[in-house]
Amino acid sequence: MDSPEVHAPHAGHTGHRWLDIAMACAALLVSGISLYVAVHHGETMEKMVAAASWPNLEANVTVGDQGVPETARLGIAVSNTGVGPARLETLEIWHDGTPLSDARALIDALATAGKPAIPSLSARLEARSLVGTVIGAREDSALLSITPSDSEAWRLPIIRFAVQLQSRLCYCSVFDECYVSDTRAKRGRPERVEHCPEPAVPYQDDTTDLIDAMPAAPGPVTKP
């Protein structure tokens, strides 16, 4: 017994060549629009995720102590005012246009700023390493704090010194999107970069040998 013959279905035709071509073009157009919408939606979602994880690091300089208003104190911290974590890649600090290579150079510059009215600087130093660490959103990380033993004499010199401090730092988000924040920039907004540039004089915040490097700046040193 012969099995029934099965015919493969054929695409429908209207019998009008121009109408068939128009329908095919319309189908291609709809497919193209659908593909564009899908790609655009994916890009929009990617931007939304990136925006929800956008970091914004800033270097902040403070003088005095909120708990003790009359205390002469110089503090430098890195704050993340964004909504996502950031990894601090590089840090640069200048005083009056002169680059400072480490805490020792910064303390020497501060001691020089107090002369000749104040012959020497005796202070308590607290410092920590931040370069290479991740700073969370809405988090403040103290870089260093200098508290002179003679607060009354150092209050004005510290204020004058603080207003001449400038900084530039480069940081990257969890998506490896990197930004440069420079206090010398007129716009005051971080600039997007492909990768963090190598600083000419980076600020070395490694505190491993800090105590041994401090004889020229008398005073107790503590490392958190």
LOSE-657128 format. One record per residue: x, y, z of N, C-alpha, C in turn; residue in one letter. Coordinates in steps of 0.02 Angstrom, whole numbers, padded with zeros to 5 digits, always signed. Each point is the difference from the previous one (the first is absolute). Example, Ala and Ser with C-alpha at 12.3 -4.5 7.8 and 13.67 -1.06 7.14 Angstrom:
residues 2
+00660-00284+00390-00045+00059+00000+00045+00060+00000A -00018+00053-00036+00042+00059+00003-00039+00055+00037S 
***
This chain:
residues 224
+00043-00060+00000-00043+00060+00000+00044+00062+00000M -00013+00044-00048+00040+00060-00005-00020+00050+00054D +00053+00033+00031-00014+00051+00049-00023+00064-00035S -00039+00040+00034-00026+00061-00031+00056+00049-00016P -00007+00034-00053+00049+00049-00021-00007+00064+00041E +00056+00024+00027-00001+00060+00042+00037+00055-00037V -00032+00057-00006+00030+00057-00033+00021+00053+00051H +00060+00027-00009+00024+00054+00044-00039+00063-00014A -00017+00037+00054-00039+00061-00011+00042+00053-00036P -00031+00038-00039+00033+00054-00036-00021+00067+00030H +00046+00048-00004-00017+00067+00024-00057+00028-00042A -00042+00035+00035-00059+00027-00033+00018+00056-00048G -00033+00002-00055+00010+00052-00049-00067+00033-00014H +00002+00063-00013-00062+00036-00016-00018-00004-00073T +00048-00022-00040-00011+00001-00072+00022+00064-00032G +00019+00048+00040+00024+00065-00025+00073+00008+00023H +00045+00001-00047+00072+00002+00016+00018+00061+00041R -00025+00058-00017+00018+00061+00036-00025-00002+00072W -00059-00032+00011-00026-00004+00068+00040-00050+00042L +00022-00054-00031+00042-00048+00035+00066+00031+00021D +00029+00040-00045+00063+00034+00016-00009+00051+00057I -00057+00036-00002-00014+00049+00052-00009-00033+00068A -00034-00058+00001-00010-00035+00063+00067-00027+00027M +00043-00023-00044+00066-00024+00022+00041+00057+00028A -00002+00057-00034+00037+00059+00025-00027+00024+00067C -00066-00003+00007-00030+00020+00064+00022-00046+00056A +00004-00065-00015+00022-00048+00051+00072+00013+00020A +00042+00014-00050+00070+00016+00015+00006+00064+00041L -00042+00050-00016+00002+00063+00036-00021-00011+00073L -00052-00039+00010-00023-00014+00069+00054-00037+00039V +00034-00048-00034+00054-00036+00034+00057+00046+00018S +00017+00046-00047+00053+00047+00014-00016+00047+00057G -00062+00024+00003-00022+00044+00055+00003-00038+00066I -00023-00062-00001+00001-00041+00061+00071-00010+00026S +00046-00013-00048+00070-00009+00020+00029+00065+00029L -00016+00057-00032+00025+00064+00025-00027+00014+00070Y -00064-00013+00010-00031+00012+00066+00033-00044+00053V +00014-00063-00018+00032-00046+00048+00070+00024+00019A +00039+00021-00052+00068+00023+00013-00001+00065+00041V -00045+00046-00018-00005+00063+00036-00021-00012+00072H -00046-00046+00010-00023-00016+00068+00058-00029+00041H +00040-00043-00032+00058-00028+00035+00050+00054+00020G +00013+00047-00046+00046+00055+00016-00027+00044+00055E -00066+00012-00001-00031+00041+00053+00006-00034+00067T -00012-00066+00001+00005-00037+00063+00072+00000+00026M +00048-00005-00047+00071+00001+00020+00018+00068+00031E -00025+00054-00030+00014+00066+00027-00033+00010+00068K -00060-00028+00008-00034+00006+00064+00037-00037+00055M +00027-00059-00017+00039-00038+00049+00064+00037+00018V +00033+00029-00052+00061+00038+00013-00015+00062+00042A -00056+00034-00014-00018+00059+00038-00015-00017+00072A -00029-00059+00011-00015-00021+00069+00062-00020+00038A +00057-00007-00035+00062-00019+00033+00054+00053-00011S -00020+00062-00016+00047+00053-00016+00033+00027+00063W +00067-00002+00004+00035+00029+00058+00021+00072-00014P +00015+00036+00052+00025+00069-00007+00046+00015+00059N +00065-00009-00012+00049+00011+00054+00023+00073+00000L +00008+00026+00060+00023+00068+00009+00049+00002+00058E +00053+00040-00008+00048+00010+00055-00022+00062+00039A -00008-00009+00065-00024+00055+00043+00054+00018+00051N +00009+00065+00009+00048+00026+00050-00040+00035+00055V +00014-00018+00062-00035+00030+00056+00051+00030+00049T -00021+00051+00035+00041+00030+00052-00041+00001+00064V +00034-00012+00056-00035-00001+00063-00033-00067+00013G -00031-00005+00057-00035-00061+00022-00071+00019+00018D -00049-00034-00029-00070+00016+00014-00016-00007+00074Q +00030-00050+00031-00014-00010+00071+00032+00052+00044G +00058+00025-00022+00037+00052+00038+00015+00057-00048V -00043+00050-00006+00008+00053-00050+00066+00037+00004P +00028+00007+00058+00061+00038+00008+00063-00039-00017E -00008-00064-00019+00058-00041-00015+00028+00015-00069T +00065+00009-00005+00033+00009-00065+00015-00069-00028A -00029-00016-00057+00007-00068-00028-00008+00004-00075R +00044-00035-00036-00005-00005-00073-00019-00071-00017L -00054-00007-00036-00022-00067-00020-00012-00004-00075G +00020-00056-00029-00013-00013-00071-00035-00067-00005I -00055-00002-00035-00038-00061-00008-00026-00006-00071A -00016-00061-00020-00030-00013-00065-00071-00024+00012V -00048+00037-00030-00070-00015+00010-00032-00025-00065S -00043-00049+00006-00038-00025-00057-00072+00025+00006N -00017+00051-00039-00067+00028+00002-00045-00030-00053T +00024-00052-00034-00039-00033-00051-00043-00056+00029G -00027-00042-00045-00046-00053+00021+00030-00069-00010V +00064-00003-00018+00033-00064-00010+00071+00001+00027G +00029-00058+00015+00068-00003+00026+00051+00019-00054P +00059+00021+00023+00054+00020-00046+00067-00023+00027A +00044-00018-00045+00068-00019+00018+00046+00058-00017R +00033+00027+00052+00046+00056-00010+00064-00025-00031L +00015+00024-00060+00059-00023-00037+00061+00043+00011E -00007+00066-00005+00057+00044+00009-00022+00062+00040T +00049+00032+00032-00013+00060+00040+00059+00047-00007L -00016+00064-00010+00051+00053-00003-00023+00057+00045E +00048+00030+00034-00014+00058+00044+00053+00053-00012I -00023+00062-00006+00045+00058-00009-00013+00051+00056W +00052+00035+00019-00007+00058+00043+00030+00060-00035H -00042+00047-00015+00021+00061-00035+00036-00018-00065D -00025-00051-00035+00028-00020-00064+00058-00049+00004G +00025-00013+00060+00056-00046+00008-00026-00070+00018T +00019-00052-00038-00025-00067+00015+00029-00027+00065P -00041-00035+00037+00020-00031+00063+00000-00076-00010L +00058-00030+00012+00008-00071-00016-00025-00048+00054S -00004+00024+00063-00023-00043+00054-00016+00042+00061D -00017-00035+00055-00018+00036+00062+00058+00040+00027A +00060-00025-00007+00059+00036+00024+00007+00067-00037R -00009-00001-00066+00005+00062-00039-00055+00048+00019A -00059-00026+00014-00056+00043+00020+00014+00033+00067L +00026-00039+00047+00015+00027+00067+00056+00052-00004I +00050-00013-00042+00054+00048-00008-00026+00066-00029D -00047-00006-00048-00029+00060-00030-00041+00039+00051A -00036-00036+00043-00039+00033+00053+00046+00034+00050L +00054-00034+00019+00048+00030+00047+00031+00063-00030A +00015-00002-00065+00029+00059-00033-00050+00057-00002T -00065-00017-00008-00052+00052-00002-00006+00037+00066A +00019-00032+00055-00006+00033+00065+00059+00044+00018G +00055-00006-00038+00059+00040+00015-00006+00069-00031K +00034+00050+00029+00045-00003+00058-00036+00010+00066P -00066+00012-00001-00036+00012+00062+00003-00060+00046A -00004-00061-00029+00001-00061+00040+00061-00041-00022I +00052-00005+00042+00063-00031-00020-00007-00074-00020P -00042-00038+00035-00004-00072-00012-00072-00024+00007S -00012-00059-00027-00066-00031+00003+00003-00064+00040L -00037-00002+00054-00008-00061+00039-00073-00020-00005S -00014-00058-00028-00069-00017-00014-00012-00075+00005A -00063-00017+00005-00022-00069-00001-00025-00016-00070R +00027-00052-00030-00017-00018-00068-00037-00067-00002L -00055-00001-00036-00036-00062-00013-00006-00007-00076E +00019-00057-00027+00000-00009-00072-00019-00071-00017A -00026-00008-00061-00016-00067-00025+00007-00001-00075R +00006-00060-00028+00006-00009-00072-00069-00008-00031S -00012+00038-00054-00064-00004-00035+00007-00022-00073L +00057+00014-00031+00010-00017-00070-00004-00076-00008V -00043-00022-00046-00010-00071-00012-00057-00030+00040G -00030+00039+00044-00056-00025+00040-00066+00020-00032T -00053-00034+00020-00067+00015-00024-00036+00042+00053V -00029+00055-00022-00037+00045+00044-00074-00006-00018I -00040-00018+00049-00070-00011-00013-00039+00064-00010G -00060-00007-00026-00044+00057-00011-00017+00033+00066A +00000+00067+00001-00015+00040+00059+00050-00013+00057R +00060-00018-00018+00051-00016+00050+00056+00052-00001E +00024+00019+00059+00057+00045+00007+00059-00040+00027D +00057+00005-00034+00060-00035+00021+00055+00052+00014S +00022+00003+00063+00051+00048+00019+00068-00021-00027A +00035+00047-00031+00067-00013-00026+00051+00016+00054L -00004+00060+00028+00046+00018+00055-00030+00056+00042L +00025+00006+00059-00020+00052+00047+00061+00023+00038S +00010+00066+00001+00057+00030+00036-00027+00047+00053I +00015-00015+00063-00024+00041+00055+00059+00028+00039T +00018+00063-00011+00056+00030+00036-00013+00003+00075P +00052-00006+00039-00007+00003+00072-00016+00071+00023S +00021+00050-00038-00014+00070+00017-00056+00025-00047D -00062-00012+00020-00057+00017-00042-00006+00074-00013S +00010+00040+00052-00009+00072-00007+00047+00030-00051E +00062-00023+00000+00050+00028-00046-00011-00024-00072A -00026-00060-00009-00004-00030-00066-00068+00008-00034W -00048+00030+00032-00067+00004-00029+00000+00038-00066R +00026+00061-00001+00001+00039-00062+00048-00028-00053L +00060-00022+00019+00044-00031-00051-00032-00061-00034P -00037-00039+00037-00033-00059-00029-00054+00022-00049I -00037+00052+00018-00052+00024-00046+00031+00026-00065I +00053+00039+00007+00034+00026-00060+00029-00057-00042R +00026-00050+00034+00029-00058-00035-00054-00040-00036F -00057-00009+00032-00054-00042-00028-00028+00029-00064A -00008+00066-00003-00030+00031-00060+00046-00004-00060V +00063-00016+00010+00048-00006-00055+00011-00073-00021Q -00038-00046+00030+00007-00070-00018-00046-00016-00060L +00026-00037-00047-00038-00023-00058+00014-00074-00010Q -00047-00033-00033+00008-00072-00007-00030-00024-00066S +00024-00057-00022-00028-00034-00058+00001-00075+00015R -00055-00032-00010-00003-00072+00011-00036-00033-00058L +00020-00062-00013-00032-00039-00053-00028-00063+00032C -00061-00018-00019-00034-00057+00030-00041-00035-00053Y -00018-00063+00014-00038-00040-00047-00059-00033+00035C -00055-00008-00037-00060-00032+00026+00006-00076-00004S -00052-00035+00021+00000-00073-00003-00002-00024-00072V -00019+00044-00047-00001-00017-00071+00065+00022-00035F +00051+00019+00040+00064+00024-00026-00008+00062-00043D -00049+00041+00016-00007+00066-00030+00038+00049+00045E +00049+00034-00028+00046+00040+00041-00013+00075-00009C +00014+00037+00054-00012+00072+00001+00058+00034+00034Y +00012+00063-00019+00051+00042+00032-00036+00059+00033V +00013+00009+00064-00028+00057+00038+00057+00046+00019S -00002+00062-00026+00055+00047+00009-00028+00065+00030D +00024+00018+00059-00025+00060+00033+00023+00063-00037T +00048-00006-00045+00024+00057-00037-00044+00014-00061R -00043-00046-00018-00044+00009-00058-00054+00051+00016A -00014+00044-00048-00049+00053+00012-00071-00028+00006K -00014-00053-00038-00068-00028+00002-00014-00037+00065R +00053-00029+00029-00009-00035+00062-00037-00066-00007G -00001-00028-00060-00035-00064-00011+00051-00052-00022R -00011-00064+00020+00046-00053-00021-00002-00010-00075P +00057-00015-00029+00006-00011-00072+00010-00074-00015E -00039-00026-00046+00005-00071-00019+00064-00011-00041R +00037-00053+00017+00062-00018-00035-00001-00075-00015V +00037-00019-00051+00004-00071-00018+00036-00040+00054E +00053+00029+00026+00038-00031+00054+00035+00055+00039H +00019-00015+00061+00031+00050+00043+00071+00017-00023C +00015+00064-00012+00067+00019-00021+00050-00008+00057P +00063-00010-00019+00052-00006+00050+00021+00069+00025E -00007+00015+00064+00018+00067+00025+00074+00013-00005P +00018+00063-00012+00070+00019-00002+00032-00007+00070A -00037+00023+00051+00023-00007+00070-00058-00026+00040V -00009-00066+00004-00056-00027+00039+00010+00009+00075P -00055+00008+00035+00004+00004+00073+00003-00071+00027Y +00056-00017+00032+00011-00066+00027-00030-00003+00070Q -00056-00035+00006-00034-00002+00065+00014-00065+00039D +00049-00037-00022+00019-00061+00036+00030+00020+00068D -00032-00023+00054+00022+00020+00067+00046-00052+00032T +00024-00048-00038+00042-00053+00028+00062+00028+00035T +00035+00046-00034+00062+00028+00027-00010+00072+00024D -00061+00017+00018-00014+00069+00016+00036+00023+00063L +00003-00041+00051+00031+00020+00063+00075+00013-00010I +00032-00044-00039+00072+00009-00011+00015+00062-00042D -00049+00024-00036+00010+00058-00043-00015+00066+00034A -00017-00002+00065-00026+00059+00033+00049+00039+00044M +00064-00017+00007+00042+00037+00048+00001+00075-00010P -00006+00023-00062+00004+00073-00012-00062+00036+00022A -00054-00036+00014-00062+00031+00023-00016-00029+00068A +00025+00031+00054-00008-00028+00067-00073-00005+00020P -00013-00048+00043-00068-00009+00025-00020-00072-00007G -00048-00022+00040-00022-00070-00003-00035-00016-00065P +00008-00060-00023-00031-00024-00061-00041-00061+00014V -00061-00002-00023-00042-00059+00007-00025-00022-00067T -00009-00065-00008-00026-00027-00062-00061-00043+00017K -00059+00019-00025-00058-00041+00016+00004-00068-00034P 
***
